Structure formats: structure tokens, C-alpha cells
Amino acid sequence: VELAAREYAALAMVLAKQLALVSGNTKATAVSAGEKWAEVFRDSETNFSLGPLQVRKRILDILKTLGFSPKTDTKRNLIRLELCPLLAAAREEPDVICSVHLGLIRGLVTQSGMKASEVKLTQFAERGSCHLILP
């Protein structure tokens, strides 16, 4: 399993580098890719019936499953993403990797009928974590 994870991380790095080379607007293209990725997580029933707390829990559960280790900081109204499943790639190509992650989260928020424009992701906001703000 560890070898497979390294191989997928290497693939992500290659794809990120290629996207950075060919895209005129790397961040926008990467955000769009992340929004498309969110479709994988669409429930068969509509998410519009979920309340804001349920939406937040659903997004945190998905991020946890993907390996982000989200931790809620209620005092500052933010979520710390304390791990990144593609950290090496994110360090080399943050405009691609971090923007794909932003697009994923925006896509999940949009599925729930909330405003994706209110999602904020600050990459490498502090040592060991990125900061996420959800609507």
C-alpha cells in the first residue's frame, strides 16, 4: 500500500508539472479540475436537504478519508488541514495541487447548495497546516 501511495504521489507530481506548463491560467484550470473531482463524492440523493452543520461534517469526513487530517479551531472559525496526501507535490507545484484541493472543496460546497465563493483555503498558513474556511 505504501508503494502504491508513493506511485500515486509521483503521478500527481508529473500531472501537476504538466498542467503548469500547458495551462494559460494554471490556478483556474486546477480549481476547475477539483470541482469536477467533487462529482465523485456526489450522493445519489440530493445534498440540498442537509443543514450547514451536516454539510460541514460531510466535507470534513471526505477530507479525513482523503488524508488531510482536518482539525476544527472553533475560536478562530477555521479548519486546519494538518496533513496533505500530496505534500511533496504541493510544495513543488502549489498553484496546481492546492488549487485542485480548493476546487474539490468548492465543488462539495456547491453540491450542498451553499456559496462556493465563501470557501477560503490558505496554503501553508502556518507550520504544518493549511487553513480552510467554510461558509
N, CA, C and O atoms as a GROMACS GRO file, in nm:
protein
  540
    1VAL      N    1   0.082  -0.120   0.000
    1VAL     CA    2   0.000   0.000   0.000
    1VAL      C    3   0.087   0.126   0.000
    1VAL      O    4   0.057   0.222  -0.071
    2GLU      N    5   0.195   0.125   0.080
    2GLU     CA    6   0.283   0.242   0.086
    2GLU      C    7   0.347   0.270  -0.049
    2GLU      O    8   0.360   0.386  -0.089
    3LEU      N    9   0.387   0.163  -0.121
    3LEU     CA   10   0.445   0.180  -0.253
    3LEU      C   11   0.342   0.240  -0.348
    3LEU      O   12   0.375   0.329  -0.427
    4ALA      N   13   0.219   0.193  -0.342
    4ALA     CA   14   0.114   0.247  -0.428
    4ALA      C   15   0.091   0.395  -0.398
    4ALA      O   16   0.072   0.473  -0.491
    5ALA      N   17   0.093   0.433  -0.272
    5ALA     CA   18   0.075   0.574  -0.236
    5ALA      C   19   0.187   0.659  -0.293
    5ALA      O   20   0.161   0.769  -0.343
    6ARG      N   21   0.310   0.611  -0.287
    6ARG     CA   22   0.424   0.686  -0.343
    6ARG      C   23   0.409   0.699  -0.494
    6ARG      O   24   0.438   0.804  -0.551
    7GLU      N   25   0.364   0.592  -0.559
    7GLU     CA   26   0.348   0.595  -0.704
    7GLU      C   27   0.238   0.694  -0.744
    7GLU      O   28   0.253   0.766  -0.843
    8TYR      N   29   0.128   0.698  -0.669
    8TYR     CA   30   0.022   0.794  -0.699
    8TYR      C   31   0.069   0.937  -0.674
    8TYR      O   32   0.033   1.028  -0.748
    9ALA      N   33   0.148   0.956  -0.570
    9ALA     CA   34   0.203   1.088  -0.543
    9ALA      C   35   0.296   1.131  -0.656
    9ALA      O   36   0.296   1.248  -0.695
   10ALA      N   37   0.375   1.038  -0.708
   10ALA     CA   38   0.463   1.068  -0.820
   10ALA      C   39   0.382   1.104  -0.944
   10ALA      O   40   0.416   1.197  -1.017
   11LEU      N   41   0.274   1.030  -0.967
   11LEU     CA   42   0.186   1.062  -1.080
   11LEU      C   43   0.126   1.200  -1.064
   11LEU      O   44   0.120   1.277  -1.161
   12ALA      N   45   0.081   1.233  -0.945
   12ALA     CA   46   0.024   1.366  -0.920
   12ALA      C   47   0.127   1.474  -0.948
   12ALA      O   48   0.094   1.579  -1.004
   13MET      N   49   0.251   1.450  -0.910
   13MET     CA   50   0.358   1.547  -0.934
   13MET      C   51   0.378   1.568  -1.084
   13MET      O   52   0.386   1.682  -1.130
   14VAL      N   53   0.384   1.461  -1.160
   14VAL     CA   54   0.403   1.471  -1.305
   14VAL      C   55   0.286   1.546  -1.369
   14VAL      O   56   0.307   1.635  -1.451
   15LEU      N   57   0.165   1.510  -1.330
   15LEU     CA   58   0.048   1.578  -1.386
   15LEU      C   59   0.045   1.726  -1.349
   15LEU      O   60   0.009   1.810  -1.432
   16ALA      N   61   0.082   1.758  -1.226
   16ALA     CA   62   0.084   1.898  -1.182
   16ALA      C   63   0.187   1.977  -1.262
   16ALA      O   64   0.159   2.089  -1.306
   17LYS      N   65   0.303   1.921  -1.282
   17LYS     CA   66   0.407   1.989  -1.360
   17LYS      C   67   0.361   2.010  -1.505
   17LYS      O   68   0.386   2.115  -1.563
   18GLN      N   69   0.297   1.910  -1.561
   18GLN     CA   70   0.249   1.921  -1.699
   18GLN      C   71   0.141   2.028  -1.710
   18GLN      O   72   0.142   2.108  -1.803
   19LEU      N   73   0.048   2.028  -1.617
   19LEU     CA   74  -0.058   2.128  -1.618
   19LEU      C   75   0.000   2.269  -1.606
   19LEU      O   76  -0.045   2.362  -1.672
   20ALA      N   77   0.100   2.283  -1.520
   20ALA     CA   78   0.164   2.414  -1.503
   20ALA      C   79   0.230   2.459  -1.634
   20ALA      O   80   0.236   2.579  -1.661
   21LEU      N   81   0.279   2.366  -1.712
   21LEU     CA   82   0.344   2.400  -1.839
   21LEU      C   83   0.245   2.439  -1.948
   21LEU      O   84   0.272   2.529  -2.027
   22VAL      N   85   0.131   2.370  -1.954
   22VAL     CA   86   0.041   2.387  -2.069
   22VAL      C   87  -0.076   2.481  -2.045
   22VAL      O   88  -0.140   2.525  -2.141
   23SER      N   89  -0.105   2.512  -1.922
   23SER     CA   90  -0.224   2.592  -1.893
   23SER      C   91  -0.192   2.740  -1.892
   23SER      O   92  -0.093   2.784  -1.832
   24GLY      N   93  -0.275   2.818  -1.959
   24GLY     CA   94  -0.260   2.963  -1.958
   24GLY      C   95  -0.296   3.022  -1.823
   24GLY      O   96  -0.236   3.121  -1.780
   25ASN      N   97  -0.391   2.962  -1.756
   25ASN     CA   98  -0.432   3.007  -1.624
   25ASN      C   99  -0.432   2.885  -1.532
   25ASN      O  100  -0.536   2.822  -1.509
   26THR      N  101  -0.316   2.852  -1.481
   26THR     CA  102  -0.296   2.729  -1.406
   26THR      C  103  -0.391   2.715  -1.288
   26THR      O  104  -0.452   2.609  -1.270
   27LYS      N  105  -0.405   2.820  -1.208
   27LYS     CA  106  -0.490   2.811  -1.089
   27LYS      C  107  -0.636   2.784  -1.128
   27LYS      O  108  -0.700   2.697  -1.070
   28ALA      N  109  -0.688   2.860  -1.225
   28ALA     CA  110  -0.828   2.842  -1.265
   28ALA      C  111  -0.852   2.703  -1.322
   28ALA      O  112  -0.955   2.641  -1.294
   29THR      N  113  -0.758   2.653  -1.402
   29THR     CA  114  -0.771   2.519  -1.459
   29THR      C  115  -0.769   2.414  -1.349
   29THR      O  116  -0.846   2.318  -1.353
   30ALA      N  117  -0.681   2.432  -1.251
   30ALA     CA  118  -0.671   2.337  -1.140
   30ALA      C  119  -0.796   2.341  -1.052
   30ALA      O  120  -0.844   2.236  -1.008
   31VAL      N  121  -0.850   2.460  -1.025
   31VAL     CA  122  -0.974   2.471  -0.947
   31VAL      C  123  -1.086   2.398  -1.020
   31VAL      O  124  -1.163   2.324  -0.959
   32SER      N  125  -1.096   2.419  -1.151
   32SER     CA  126  -1.199   2.351  -1.230
   32SER      C  127  -1.184   2.200  -1.223
   32SER      O  128  -1.283   2.128  -1.212
   33ALA      N  129  -1.061   2.150  -1.228
   33ALA     CA  130  -1.037   2.005  -1.216
   33ALA      C  131  -1.085   1.955  -1.080
   33ALA      O  132  -1.146   1.848  -1.070
   34GLY      N  133  -1.057   2.031  -0.975
   34GLY     CA  134  -1.102   1.993  -0.841
   34GLY      C  135  -1.253   1.990  -0.830
   34GLY      O  136  -1.310   1.902  -0.765
   35GLU      N  137  -1.319   2.087  -0.894
   35GLU     CA  138  -1.466   2.089  -0.892
   35GLU      C  139  -1.522   1.966  -0.962
   35GLU      O  140  -1.622   1.911  -0.918
   36LYS      N  141  -1.457   1.924  -1.069
   36LYS     CA  142  -1.500   1.801  -1.138
   36LYS      C  143  -1.476   1.678  -1.050
   36LYS      O  144  -1.555   1.584  -1.051
   37TRP      N  145  -1.365   1.679  -0.976
   37TRP     CA  146  -1.334   1.569  -0.885
   37TRP      C  147  -1.444   1.554  -0.780
   37TRP      O  148  -1.476   1.442  -0.739
   38ALA      N  149  -1.500   1.664  -0.736
   38ALA     CA  150  -1.606   1.661  -0.634
   38ALA      C  151  -1.726   1.578  -0.679
   38ALA      O  152  -1.799   1.525  -0.596
   39GLU      N  153  -1.745   1.567  -0.810
   39GLU     CA  154  -1.858   1.487  -0.861
   39GLU      C  155  -1.849   1.341  -0.817
   39GLU      O  156  -1.952   1.274  -0.804
   40VAL      N  157  -1.728   1.292  -0.793
   40VAL     CA  158  -1.709   1.155  -0.747
   40VAL      C  159  -1.779   1.134  -0.613
   40VAL      O  160  -1.823   1.023  -0.581
   41PHE      N  161  -1.789   1.240  -0.534
   41PHE     CA  162  -1.844   1.230  -0.400
   41PHE      C  163  -1.991   1.268  -0.392
   41PHE      O  164  -2.049   1.271  -0.284
   42ARG      N  165  -2.052   1.297  -0.506
   42ARG     CA  166  -2.195   1.332  -0.507
   42ARG      C  167  -2.277   1.215  -0.460
   42ARG      O  168  -2.259   1.102  -0.507
   43ASP      N  169  -2.366   1.241  -0.366
   43ASP     CA  170  -2.457   1.137  -0.315
   43ASP      C  171  -2.565   1.111  -0.418
   43ASP      O  172  -2.597   1.197  -0.500
   44SER      N  173  -2.623   0.990  -0.414
   44SER     CA  174  -2.731   0.959  -0.505
   44SER      C  175  -2.854   1.044  -0.475
   44SER      O  176  -2.931   1.078  -0.566
   45GLU      N  177  -2.873   1.079  -0.349
   45GLU     CA  178  -2.982   1.170  -0.314
   45GLU      C  179  -2.925   1.311  -0.305
   45GLU      O  180  -2.805   1.330  -0.283
   46THR      N  181  -3.009   1.407  -0.322
   46THR     CA  182  -2.962   1.546  -0.323
   46THR      C  183  -2.907   1.587  -0.188
   46THR      O  184  -2.957   1.544  -0.084
   47ASN      N  185  -2.805   1.671  -0.189
   47ASN     CA  186  -2.745   1.720  -0.066
   47ASN      C  187  -2.812   1.848  -0.018
   47ASN      O  188  -2.779   1.899   0.089
   48PHE      N  189  -2.906   1.901  -0.096
   48PHE     CA  190  -2.968   2.027  -0.061
   48PHE      C  191  -3.051   2.018   0.067
   48PHE      O  192  -3.085   2.120   0.126
   49SER      N  193  -3.084   1.896   0.109
   49SER     CA  194  -3.163   1.879   0.231
   49SER      C  195  -3.077   1.887   0.357
   49SER      O  196  -3.130   1.890   0.468
   50LEU      N  197  -2.946   1.890   0.341
   50LEU     CA  198  -2.857   1.896   0.456
   50LEU      C  199  -2.849   2.038   0.511
   50LEU      O  200  -2.849   2.134   0.436
   51GLY      N  201  -2.843   2.049   0.644
   51GLY     CA  202  -2.822   2.178   0.707
   51GLY      C  203  -2.674   2.212   0.706
   51GLY      O  204  -2.591   2.127   0.674
   52PRO      N  205  -2.639   2.337   0.740
   52PRO     CA  206  -2.500   2.380   0.736
   52PRO      C  207  -2.404   2.293   0.819
   52PRO      O  208  -2.292   2.266   0.776
   53LEU      N  209  -2.447   2.250   0.936
   53LEU     CA  210  -2.360   2.166   1.019
   53LEU      C  211  -2.340   2.028   0.957
   53LEU      O  212  -2.231   1.970   0.966
   54GLN      N  213  -2.444   1.975   0.894
   54GLN     CA  214  -2.433   1.846   0.827
   54GLN      C  215  -2.342   1.856   0.704
   54GLN      O  216  -2.263   1.766   0.676
   55VAL      N  217  -2.353   1.968   0.633
   55VAL     CA  218  -2.265   1.991   0.517
   55VAL      C  219  -2.120   1.995   0.563
   55VAL      O  220  -2.034   1.932   0.503
   56ARG      N  221  -2.095   2.070   0.668
   56ARG     CA  222  -1.960   2.083   0.723
   56ARG      C  223  -1.906   1.945   0.763
   56ARG      O  224  -1.791   1.912   0.731
   57LYS      N  225  -1.987   1.867   0.833
   57LYS     CA  226  -1.944   1.734   0.876
   57LYS      C  227  -1.914   1.645   0.755
   57LYS      O  228  -1.815   1.572   0.754
   58ARG      N  229  -1.999   1.650   0.653
   58ARG     CA  230  -1.977   1.571   0.532
   58ARG      C  231  -1.844   1.607   0.466
   58ARG      O  232  -1.768   1.519   0.427
   59ILE      N  233  -1.817   1.736   0.454
   59ILE     CA  234  -1.692   1.781   0.392
   59ILE      C  235  -1.572   1.738   0.476
   59ILE      O  236  -1.473   1.690   0.422
   60LEU      N  237  -1.582   1.754   0.607
   60LEU     CA  238  -1.472   1.711   0.696
   60LEU      C  239  -1.449   1.561   0.687
   60LEU      O  240  -1.335   1.515   0.689
   61ASP      N  241  -1.557   1.484   0.678
   61ASP     CA  242  -1.544   1.338   0.666
   61ASP      C  243  -1.472   1.301   0.536
   61ASP      O  244  -1.385   1.214   0.536
   62ILE      N  245  -1.507   1.369   0.426
   62ILE     CA  246  -1.442   1.342   0.298
   62ILE      C  247  -1.294   1.380   0.304
   62ILE      O  248  -1.208   1.304   0.259
   63LEU      N  249  -1.265   1.497   0.361
   63LEU     CA  250  -1.125   1.539   0.373
   63LEU      C  251  -1.044   1.443   0.460
   63LEU      O  252  -0.928   1.415   0.431
   64LYS      N  253  -1.107   1.393   0.565
   64LYS     CA  254  -1.040   1.295   0.653
   64LYS      C  255  -1.010   1.167   0.575
   64LYS      O  256  -0.901   1.112   0.584
   65THR      N  257  -1.109   1.120   0.500
   65THR     CA  258  -1.092   0.999   0.420
   65THR      C  259  -0.979   1.015   0.319
   65THR      O  260  -0.906   0.919   0.291
   66LEU      N  261  -0.964   1.136   0.264
   66LEU     CA  262  -0.860   1.161   0.165
   66LEU      C  263  -0.722   1.182   0.228
   66LEU      O  264  -0.622   1.188   0.157
   67GLY      N  265  -0.716   1.192   0.361
   67GLY     CA  266  -0.588   1.200   0.429
   67GLY      C  267  -0.543   1.338   0.472
   67GLY      O  268  -0.424   1.360   0.493
   68PHE      N  269  -0.636   1.433   0.484
   68PHE     CA  270  -0.600   1.570   0.520
   68PHE      C  271  -0.592   1.595   0.671
   68PHE      O  272  -0.536   1.697   0.713
   69SER      N  273  -0.644   1.508   0.752
   69SER     CA  274  -0.646   1.524   0.897
   69SER      C  275  -0.698   1.661   0.940
   69SER      O  276  -0.626   1.739   1.002
   70PRO      N  277  -0.824   1.691   0.905
   70PRO     CA  278  -0.880   1.823   0.941
   70PRO      C  279  -0.907   1.836   1.090
   70PRO      O  280  -0.958   1.743   1.154
   71LYS      N  281  -0.871   1.951   1.144
   71LYS     CA  282  -0.896   1.981   1.286
   71LYS      C  283  -0.968   2.115   1.293
   71LYS      O  284  -0.922   2.214   1.238
   72THR      N  285  -1.081   2.116   1.362
   72THR     CA  286  -1.160   2.238   1.373
   72THR      C  287  -1.107   2.326   1.485
   72THR      O  288  -1.084   2.280   1.597
   73ASP      N  289  -1.088   2.453   1.453
   73ASP     CA  290  -1.047   2.555   1.550
   73ASP      C  291  -1.166   2.650   1.565
   73ASP      O  292  -1.180   2.746   1.490
   74THR      N  293  -1.251   2.622   1.664
   74THR     CA  294  -1.374   2.699   1.680
   74THR      C  295  -1.347   2.843   1.723
   74THR      O  296  -1.425   2.933   1.691
   75LYS      N  297  -1.238   2.866   1.794
   75LYS     CA  298  -1.206   3.002   1.839
   75LYS      C  299  -1.179   3.094   1.720
   75LYS      O  300  -1.215   3.212   1.722
   76ARG      N  301  -1.115   3.040   1.617
   76ARG     CA  302  -1.079   3.120   1.500
   76ARG      C  303  -1.170   3.093   1.381
   76ARG      O  304  -1.148   3.148   1.273
   77ASN      N  305  -1.271   3.008   1.398
   77ASN     CA  306  -1.365   2.974   1.292
   77ASN      C  307  -1.294   2.924   1.166
   77ASN      O  308  -1.325   2.968   1.055
   78LEU      N  309  -1.201   2.834   1.185
   78LEU     CA  310  -1.132   2.777   1.070
   78LEU      C  311  -1.104   2.631   1.094
   78LEU      O  312  -1.118   2.580   1.205
   79ILE      N  313  -1.064   2.564   0.987
   79ILE     CA  314  -1.028   2.424   0.992
   79ILE      C  315  -0.882   2.414   0.951
   79ILE      O  316  -0.842   2.465   0.846
   80ARG      N  317  -0.803   2.350   1.034
   80ARG     CA  318  -0.663   2.327   0.999
   80ARG      C  319  -0.654   2.193   0.925
   80ARG      O  320  -0.701   2.091   0.974
   81LEU      N  321  -0.595   2.196   0.809
   81LEU     CA  322  -0.565   2.073   0.736
   81LEU      C  323  -0.421   2.039   0.772
   81LEU      O  324  -0.327   2.096   0.717
   82GLU      N  325  -0.406   1.945   0.865
   82GLU     CA  326  -0.275   1.919   0.925
   82GLU      C  327  -0.191   1.820   0.847
   82GLU      O  328  -0.072   1.805   0.875
   83LEU      N  329  -0.249   1.756   0.752
   83LEU     CA  330  -0.176   1.666   0.662
   83LEU      C  331  -0.221   1.694   0.519
   83LEU      O  332  -0.333   1.739   0.495
   84CYS      N  333  -0.134   1.666   0.426
   84CYS     CA  334  -0.170   1.674   0.285
   84CYS      C  335  -0.127   1.544   0.220
   84CYS      O  336  -0.010   1.506   0.231
   85PRO      N  337  -0.217   1.474   0.155
   85PRO     CA  338  -0.180   1.347   0.093
   85PRO      C  339  -0.081   1.364  -0.022
   85PRO      O  340  -0.020   1.267  -0.066
   86LEU      N  341  -0.065   1.486  -0.070
   86LEU     CA  342   0.028   1.514  -0.181
   86LEU      C  343   0.124   1.627  -0.143
   86LEU      O  344   0.150   1.716  -0.224
   87LEU      N  345   0.175   1.622  -0.023
   87LEU     CA  346   0.256   1.732   0.029
   87LEU      C  347   0.378   1.764  -0.058
   87LEU      O  348   0.404   1.881  -0.085
   88ALA      N  349   0.451   1.663  -0.101
   88ALA     CA  350   0.570   1.688  -0.183
   88ALA      C  351   0.532   1.759  -0.312
   88ALA      O  352   0.600   1.853  -0.354
   89ALA      N  353   0.424   1.715  -0.375
   89ALA     CA  354   0.378   1.779  -0.498
   89ALA      C  355   0.328   1.920  -0.470
   89ALA      O  356   0.349   2.011  -0.550
   90ALA      N  357   0.260   1.938  -0.356
   90ALA     CA  358   0.208   2.070  -0.320
   90ALA      C  359   0.321   2.169  -0.296
   90ALA      O  360   0.307   2.288  -0.326
   91ARG      N  361   0.430   2.122  -0.242
   91ARG     CA  362   0.544   2.212  -0.220
   91ARG      C  363   0.608   2.255  -0.351
   91ARG      O  364   0.653   2.368  -0.365
   92GLU      N  365   0.611   2.164  -0.448
   92GLU     CA  366   0.672   2.196  -0.578
   92GLU      C  367   0.578   2.271  -0.671
   92GLU      O  368   0.621   2.359  -0.746
   93GLU      N  369   0.450   2.237  -0.667
   93GLU     CA  370   0.351   2.297  -0.758
   93GLU      C  371   0.226   2.340  -0.680
   93GLU      O  372   0.118   2.287  -0.703
   94PRO      N  373   0.241   2.435  -0.587
   94PRO     CA  374   0.125   2.473  -0.505
   94PRO      C  375   0.010   2.533  -0.585
   94PRO      O  376  -0.106   2.515  -0.549
   95ASP      N  377   0.041   2.605  -0.694
   95ASP     CA  378  -0.066   2.663  -0.775
   95ASP      C  379  -0.157   2.556  -0.833
   95ASP      O  380  -0.276   2.579  -0.854
   96VAL      N  381  -0.101   2.439  -0.859
   96VAL     CA  382  -0.181   2.329  -0.914
   96VAL      C  383  -0.245   2.248  -0.802
   96VAL      O  384  -0.368   2.238  -0.794
   97ILE      N  385  -0.164   2.190  -0.717
   97ILE     CA  386  -0.215   2.095  -0.616
   97ILE      C  387  -0.312   2.164  -0.520
   97ILE      O  388  -0.421   2.114  -0.496
   98CYS      N  389  -0.272   2.278  -0.464
   98CYS     CA  390  -0.359   2.347  -0.368
   98CYS      C  391  -0.486   2.398  -0.436
   98CYS      O  392  -0.593   2.402  -0.374
   99SER      N  393  -0.475   2.437  -0.562
   99SER     CA  394  -0.594   2.485  -0.633
   99SER      C  395  -0.690   2.370  -0.665
   99SER      O  396  -0.812   2.389  -0.664
  100VAL      N  397  -0.637   2.252  -0.693
  100VAL     CA  398  -0.724   2.135  -0.712
  100VAL      C  399  -0.798   2.107  -0.582
  100VAL      O  400  -0.918   2.078  -0.583
  101HIS      N  401  -0.727   2.114  -0.469
  101HIS     CA  402  -0.792   2.090  -0.340
  101HIS      C  403  -0.899   2.196  -0.312
  101HIS      O  404  -1.006   2.164  -0.261
  102LEU      N  405  -0.870   2.321  -0.344
  102LEU     CA  406  -0.970   2.428  -0.329
  102LEU      C  407  -1.092   2.398  -0.416
  102LEU      O  408  -1.205   2.412  -0.370
  103GLY      N  409  -1.069   2.359  -0.539
  103GLY     CA  410  -1.181   2.325  -0.629
  103GLY      C  411  -1.264   2.210  -0.577
  103GLY      O  412  -1.387   2.211  -0.587
  104LEU      N  413  -1.198   2.109  -0.522
  104LEU     CA  414  -1.270   1.996  -0.463
  104LEU      C  415  -1.364   2.044  -0.353
  104LEU      O  416  -1.481   2.008  -0.350
  105ILE      N  417  -1.312   2.126  -0.264
  105ILE     CA  418  -1.394   2.173  -0.152
  105ILE      C  419  -1.506   2.263  -0.202
  105ILE      O  420  -1.619   2.253  -0.154
  106ARG      N  421  -1.476   2.351  -0.296
  106ARG     CA  422  -1.581   2.436  -0.355
  106ARG      C  423  -1.688   2.352  -0.422
  106ARG      O  424  -1.807   2.383  -0.412
  107GLY      N  425  -1.647   2.247  -0.491
  107GLY     CA  426  -1.744   2.158  -0.554
  107GLY      C  427  -1.834   2.090  -0.453
  107GLY      O  428  -1.955   2.078  -0.475
  108LEU      N  429  -1.776   2.046  -0.342
  108LEU     CA  430  -1.857   1.982  -0.237
  108LEU      C  431  -1.954   2.082  -0.176
  108LEU      O  432  -2.069   2.047  -0.147
  109VAL      N  433  -1.910   2.205  -0.156
  109VAL     CA  434  -1.998   2.309  -0.100
  109VAL      C  435  -2.112   2.339  -0.198
  109VAL      O  436  -2.227   2.351  -0.156
  110THR      N  437  -2.080   2.350  -0.325
  110THR     CA  438  -2.181   2.380  -0.427
  110THR      C  439  -2.287   2.270  -0.434
  110THR      O  440  -2.405   2.298  -0.450
  111GLN      N  441  -2.244   2.144  -0.422
  111GLN     CA  442  -2.339   2.032  -0.423
  111GLN      C  443  -2.444   2.047  -0.313
  111GLN      O  444  -2.556   1.997  -0.326
  112SER      N  445  -2.407   2.115  -0.207
  112SER     CA  446  -2.496   2.130  -0.093
  112SER      C  447  -2.580   2.257  -0.101
  112SER      O  448  -2.657   2.287  -0.009
  113GLY      N  449  -2.567   2.330  -0.210
  113GLY     CA  450  -2.648   2.450  -0.229
  113GLY      C  451  -2.594   2.573  -0.159
  113GLY      O  452  -2.664   2.674  -0.148
  114MET      N  453  -2.472   2.566  -0.112
  114MET     CA  454  -2.412   2.680  -0.045
  114MET      C  455  -2.321   2.754  -0.142
  114MET      O  456  -2.293   2.706  -0.252
  115LYS      N  457  -2.275   2.873  -0.102
  115LYS     CA  458  -2.193   2.956  -0.190
  115LYS      C  459  -2.046   2.915  -0.186
  115LYS      O  460  -1.980   2.927  -0.084
  116ALA      N  461  -1.999   2.866  -0.298
  116ALA     CA  462  -1.859   2.823  -0.307
  116ALA      C  463  -1.763   2.940  -0.297
  116ALA      O  464  -1.648   2.922  -0.257
  117SER      N  465  -1.809   3.059  -0.333
  117SER     CA  466  -1.721   3.177  -0.329
  117SER      C  467  -1.678   3.212  -0.187
  117SER      O  468  -1.582   3.286  -0.168
  118GLU      N  469  -1.749   3.159  -0.088
  118GLU     CA  470  -1.715   3.186   0.052
  118GLU      C  471  -1.609   3.091   0.106
  118GLU      O  472  -1.561   3.110   0.218
  119VAL      N  473  -1.572   2.990   0.029
  119VAL     CA  474  -1.467   2.896   0.071
  119VAL      C  475  -1.332   2.964   0.055
  119VAL      O  476  -1.302   3.021  -0.050
  120LYS      N  477  -1.252   2.957   0.158
  120LYS     CA  478  -1.116   3.014   0.154
  120LYS      C  479  -1.018   2.906   0.198
  120LYS      O  480  -1.036   2.841   0.300
  121LEU      N  481  -0.913   2.890   0.120
  121LEU     CA  482  -0.807   2.795   0.154
  121LEU      C  483  -0.676   2.871   0.149
  121LEU      O  484  -0.636   2.922   0.044
  122THR      N  485  -0.610   2.878   0.262
  122THR     CA  486  -0.480   2.946   0.270
  122THR      C  487  -0.374   2.839   0.281
  122THR      O  488  -0.360   2.772   0.383
  123GLN      N  489  -0.299   2.823   0.174
  123GLN     CA  490  -0.198   2.718   0.170
  123GLN      C  491  -0.079   2.753   0.259
  123GLN      O  492  -0.033   2.867   0.262
  124PHE      N  493  -0.030   2.653   0.329
  124PHE     CA  494   0.086   2.667   0.417
  124PHE      C  495   0.071   2.788   0.510
  124PHE      O  496   0.165   2.866   0.528
  125ALA      N  497  -0.047   2.803   0.568
  125ALA     CA  498  -0.078   2.919   0.652
  125ALA      C  499   0.008   2.924   0.778
  125ALA      O  500   0.042   3.032   0.826
  126GLU      N  501   0.041   2.810   0.829
  126GLU     CA  502   0.130   2.802   0.945
  126GLU      C  503   0.209   2.673   0.933
  126GLU      O  504   0.174   2.584   0.855
  127ARG      N  505   0.312   2.664   1.009
  127ARG     CA  506   0.395   2.544   1.001
  127ARG      C  507   0.309   2.419   1.028
  127ARG      O  508   0.250   2.405   1.134
  128GLY      N  509   0.304   2.333   0.930
  128GLY     CA  510   0.234   2.206   0.947
  128GLY      C  511   0.086   2.207   0.913
  128GLY      O  512   0.018   2.107   0.936
  129SER      N  513   0.034   2.318   0.860
  129SER     CA  514  -0.108   2.314   0.822
  129SER      C  515  -0.146   2.425   0.726
  129SER      O  516  -0.085   2.532   0.720
  130CYS      N  517  -0.250   2.394   0.650
  130CYS     CA  518  -0.318   2.493   0.568
  130CYS      C  519  -0.446   2.530   0.643
  130CYS      O  520  -0.492   2.455   0.728
  131HIS      N  521  -0.503   2.644   0.612
  131HIS     CA  522  -0.626   2.687   0.677
  131HIS      C  523  -0.741   2.686   0.579
  131HIS      O  524  -0.728   2.732   0.465
  132LEU      N  525  -0.854   2.635   0.623
  132LEU     CA  526  -0.975   2.627   0.543
  132LEU      C  527  -1.088   2.698   0.617
  132LEU      O  528  -1.109   2.677   0.736
  133ILE      N  529  -1.159   2.783   0.545
  133ILE     CA  530  -1.278   2.848   0.598
  133ILE      C  531  -1.394   2.808   0.509
  133ILE      O  532  -1.390   2.826   0.387
  134LEU      N  533  -1.499   2.753   0.572
  134LEU     CA  534  -1.620   2.713   0.501
  134LEU      C  535  -1.731   2.814   0.529
  134LEU      O  536  -1.729   2.882   0.632
  135PRO      N  537  -1.828   2.824   0.437
  135PRO     CA  538  -1.941   2.917   0.463
  135PRO      C  539  -2.025   2.872   0.580
  135PRO      O  540  -2.123   2.938   0.616
   0.00000   0.00000   0.00000
